[in-house]
Each structure stands twice: as C-alpha cells, then as structure tokens.
Amino acid sequence: MSLDPRLFGEGFLVVIRDLSGGNGAEPVERIRGFRSLEHANEFARRYVRDSIERCRAPGMSAEQVLEAWFAFGEDAEVPGGWSSGAEIRAFAETPLRDAERRNWRVLDPRRHDEAEDDA
C-alpha cells in the first residue's frame, strides 16, 4: 500500500533522519509545504546528495564514503515517494562536481515562508 504524502499535513512531506543515532530511529525534522511530490522528491534527493558530499574526503573509496555517511550523515525520505536506498551507492561512487545538483536550500519551502514574512 502506498501512502499519500498529503495525509501528513499541509502539502507534501520530507522526513529527515540523523544517521549518527543521536535521535534513535525518530526523525530529527519533518518538513512540510512542498507543492508537489516532484518538489519533495527533488528536495530529498539533493539533501541526501549534499550530506554524502559533506562526508566525502579526498581519496576515500565509495565504501568509506558510505561508512562515513551512515556514521555522520543525514538521510531524507518522502513518504510514498523518493528514498535514498535506490541511489545512495551511486552517490557514494561518483563525486558530484555540479554544486547546483546538491543545492536543496533553493527548494526548501521554509525559505519561501521566510521571504513572505520579510515582505
């Protein structure tokens, strides 16, 4: 059974988990307000890609990058949508050179809320 992400509140939802274990299995954050499933999926994908790249150091193998990510990184998931499982190995194997493809901040719906508050 697929869950409709809209059941979790206003807009679509992304769940962020701290993989360092400080929060157990509980999410650290639930981000709401994505205007579409595609918007939420792309945010989550970029968020995880950014986390992987922050865990990468020069000369690390893909396995070392994954070990670092599972120890110190953050995971993002869209209920009923994108999850990192399908792409995490490819992310670890191939360093990302295009910084825009890891820029989750431009897709963050909270950013738009803050901009409206300033207007």
C-alpha positions as CSV (number, residue, x, y, z in Angstrom):
1,M,0.0,0.0,0.0
2,S,1.3,3.4,-1.0
3,L,0.8,6.3,1.4
4,D,-0.5,9.6,0.1
5,P,2.0,12.2,1.5
6,R,-0.7,14.8,1.7
7,L,-2.2,12.8,4.6
8,F,0.6,14.1,6.8
9,G,-0.5,17.7,6.8
10,E,-0.4,20.7,4.6
11,G,1.5,20.0,1.3
12,F,3.9,17.1,0.8
13,L,6.3,16.0,3.5
14,V,10.0,15.2,3.7
15,V,11.3,13.4,6.8
16,I,15.0,14.0,7.8
17,R,16.9,11.5,10.0
18,D,20.2,12.0,11.7
19,L,22.2,8.8,11.0
20,S,24.6,9.4,13.8
21,G,22.0,7.8,16.1
22,G,21.6,10.8,18.4
23,N,17.8,10.7,17.8
24,G,17.4,6.9,17.5
25,A,15.0,6.0,14.7
26,E,13.0,9.1,15.2
27,P,13.1,11.8,12.6
28,V,15.0,15.0,13.5
29,E,12.8,17.0,11.4
30,R,9.6,16.9,9.3
31,I,9.5,19.5,6.6
32,R,6.0,20.3,5.2
33,G,4.7,22.5,2.5
34,F,6.1,21.1,-0.7
35,R,3.8,22.0,-3.6
36,S,4.1,18.6,-5.4
37,L,5.5,15.1,-5.0
38,E,8.2,16.0,-7.5
39,H,9.2,19.1,-5.5
40,A,9.5,17.0,-2.3
41,N,11.4,14.2,-4.1
42,E,14.0,16.6,-5.6
43,F,14.5,18.3,-2.3
44,A,15.1,15.0,-0.5
45,R,17.4,13.8,-3.3
46,R,19.5,16.9,-3.2
47,Y,19.5,16.9,0.6
48,V,21.0,13.4,0.7
49,R,23.4,14.1,-2.1
50,D,24.7,17.2,-0.1
51,S,25.0,15.0,3.0
52,I,27.1,12.4,1.1
53,E,29.4,15.1,-0.3
54,R,29.9,16.6,3.1
55,C,31.0,13.1,4.3
56,R,33.4,12.7,1.4
57,A,37.1,13.4,1.9
58,P,39.8,13.3,-0.9
59,G,40.9,9.7,-1.7
60,M,38.0,8.0,0.0
61,S,36.6,4.9,-1.6
62,A,32.9,4.5,-2.2
63,E,32.7,2.1,0.8
64,Q,34.5,4.7,3.0
65,V,32.1,7.4,1.9
66,L,29.1,5.2,2.8
67,E,30.6,4.3,6.2
68,A,31.1,8.0,6.9
69,W,27.6,8.8,5.8
70,F,26.0,6.1,7.9
71,A,28.0,7.3,10.9
72,F,27.7,11.1,10.5
73,G,25.2,11.9,7.6
74,E,21.6,12.8,7.3
75,D,19.0,10.9,5.3
76,A,15.9,12.3,3.8
77,E,12.8,10.4,2.6
78,V,9.4,11.3,1.1
79,P,6.6,9.0,2.4
80,G,5.1,7.5,-0.7
81,G,8.0,8.9,-2.8
82,W,11.8,9.1,-3.0
83,S,14.1,7.3,-0.6
84,S,17.9,7.1,-0.7
85,G,18.1,3.3,-1.0
86,A,17.9,3.3,-4.7
87,E,20.7,5.8,-5.3
88,I,22.9,6.0,-2.2
89,R,25.6,3.6,-3.6
90,A,25.8,5.6,-6.9
91,F,26.1,8.8,-4.9
92,A,29.0,7.4,-3.0
93,E,30.7,6.0,-6.1
94,T,30.6,9.3,-8.1
95,P,31.7,12.6,-6.6
96,L,29.4,15.4,-7.6
97,R,31.0,18.3,-9.4
98,D,27.9,20.4,-10.1
99,A,27.1,22.2,-6.8
100,E,23.6,23.1,-8.0
101,R,22.6,19.5,-8.0
102,R,23.2,19.4,-4.2
103,N,21.6,22.8,-3.5
104,W,18.5,21.7,-1.5
105,R,18.1,25.2,0.0
106,V,16.6,26.7,-3.1
107,L,13.8,24.1,-3.0
108,D,13.1,24.4,0.8
109,P,9.5,25.6,1.3
110,R,10.5,27.2,4.6
111,R,12.7,29.6,2.6
112,H,9.6,30.9,0.8
113,D,7.8,31.3,4.1
114,E,10.6,33.5,5.4
115,A,10.7,35.6,2.3
116,E,7.0,36.3,2.7
117,D,7.5,37.2,6.3
118,D,10.1,39.8,5.3
119,A,7.8,41.4,2.6
